[in-house]
Amino acid sequence: MKFALSLLLFGFAITYHANAQSQKSLDSLENVFKASDDDKEKLKISGDLCWSYGSVNFDKALFYGREELQLAQKLKDSVSVALAYSDIGNTYTRVNNLKEALVYHLKSYTLRDKLGLKAKAAGSISNISVIYKQMGNYKEALVYMHRSLKIYEDAGDEVKQALVLGNIGNLYIDYKKYDAAKETLDRTISLAKKTNSTSTLANAYSGLMNYYFHQNKLDQALQHGVMSANLLKQLNKQSDLAVLYNSIGQVYYEKNKYPEAMKYYNNSLDIRLFMKDKLGIASCYKNIGACYAELKDLVKAEKYIKDAIALFKEINAKDYLIEANEMLAGVYETKNDFIGSLKAYKESIEMKDSVYNKQSSDKINEMQIAYQTEKKIQQIALLNKENKIQKLVLFKRNIFLGVIAGLLVITLLLSYLFYNRYKLKQEARLQLEVISQQDLATKAVLNAEENERKRISGELHDGLGQMFSAVKMNLSALTESLNFKDEHSKEMFGKTMNLVDESCKEVRVISHQMAPNVLLKSGLAAAIRDFISKIDSRKLKINLETVGLQERLDQNIETVLYRVIQETVNNVIKHSGANSLDIQLNKDEDGINAMIEDNGRGFDATHLDKFEGIGLKNIRSRVNFLKGNVGFSSRPGSGTLVAIFIPF
């Protein structure tokens, strides 16, 4: 059976509130809310109730979240309106209603950004990143997480840094970058302990459980899962406990300890039933059914899996339906119920192409109707003789006409579908051809530019460079035969020789920079190391970090990135006044990321057009040639970050 150990991170990555309160405290707050006539007091209480009930009671959390929003709008308090949007988004996230959650968190972020609330906006960014992660959009999730982390690092907020780092660590696991995940989660634990952030610590332990699960170190996974569960119990975070219990159950399932697994699945189910989390309830049913199947209790296995399928159908969770139907087919096969097994398997196939299967189902129904009709006709023919035969002939004719009409309609429909498909294929083929021509044009421009650089480099080296060398040689030969009038003349001649020597060196350096041999021979990483090794580290210390560049990249990508980094470093030296520069190159399956960050004087990136000279335009045009994107993040006194992404 296919399992994906995915722990809910949302409860740890959201805007700070007090820890979940006891039911007695919540009842007391509700009484105060009902008795109060002060809208400002009711606004604060409704927000606290929405947050606190978010982990234990979805209906009440949503009710108080909407009350909070109405009160904030009534008071025309934009800051509180943004907070209410965020609280409602949090409530929807805890029951896996991700579409609604994303809508409210985007509203919260837009308003906070408009109001200039950078720290609060960073919290919304963090929430959005977690939702994208849960939706499987890992690329967008990682972008939002790093934006949030940068804001918290600039603000020196270690509590929030730990929150975001925990989410990044778990996202690295989804990317299968396990070493980076372990390092990030260890850093999260250190910061969480330093700042006494219990929620963040619980998140980090659950992340390590996920990490050890993927490393097949199941005992260590259980150890960290129990550590996380103990902390979540202290915080009374029921929705997060539900997900964690389900994950611990999966670990026991992998250890073939099915009774222990079912114990945790049932604990998770109890919470999710109370929270009305339909996706979570169905997932628990499916997992419990899988355990009963392994224990050969096929009756209970069938019941739970069928209950799961019913809920998955209700919420249209097609991916889960495919897996659940395949699981049900396996149960039927074990029972030697091959008809049931075939039916369940067919239902899993139907999820993959609903339109095709609908047409197939309609045809089967038509054939069954025709068969039953024919059977009845034969019975009528046997029971009724001459008088009923005439009615039978008429009935057959009507059926024939109906079938002909039906076939005509189906033929027209299929013709339209085939024509539409052909049209779409033609449009797609044309689009591919346009993209292909654009790619060829891009490569031609880059090749032409690089060839021109090589030609100029050769001219400088073989032409002007040789002439300077000849001048130097001739002047050196004249030294012995010249009689200088005085020391001043001799000194001027020496300075002239030095200038000629410096000119030779300068021509050689320019020639090598225009066409670096090390880039052609050894690749991008070696070429950049060679380039920065020639820069005086006493004036500018450069740190270079590369990941995934063991193999050579496409020549155009290597050339563009080398030129862009060369131009950026030169800009730092000329304009920033920095004494430290970090360069990171990270290659993954989607493309290559380049991050260049200095600690110089910076500039106002919101008015980039005022600073955009030839150098920045060259950087943009080169990256755009390869369909990549480049971003600049800077503010006066805080250095500059240049982020580049080039897709494969």
PyMOL commands that set and color helices and strands:
alter all, ss='L'
color gray80, all
select helices_A, chain A and resi 10-12+23-35+39-53+58-74+78-94+98-115+118-134+138-155+158-174+178-195+198-214+218-235+238-254+258-275+278-294+298-314+318-334+338-350+354-383+386-479+487-514+517-522+524-533+555-576+605-610+614-625
alter helices_A, ss='H'
color red, helices_A
select strands_A, chain A and resi 541-547+580-587+591-598+629-634+640-647
alter strands_A, ss='S'
color yellow, strands_A
deselect
rebuild
show_as cartoon
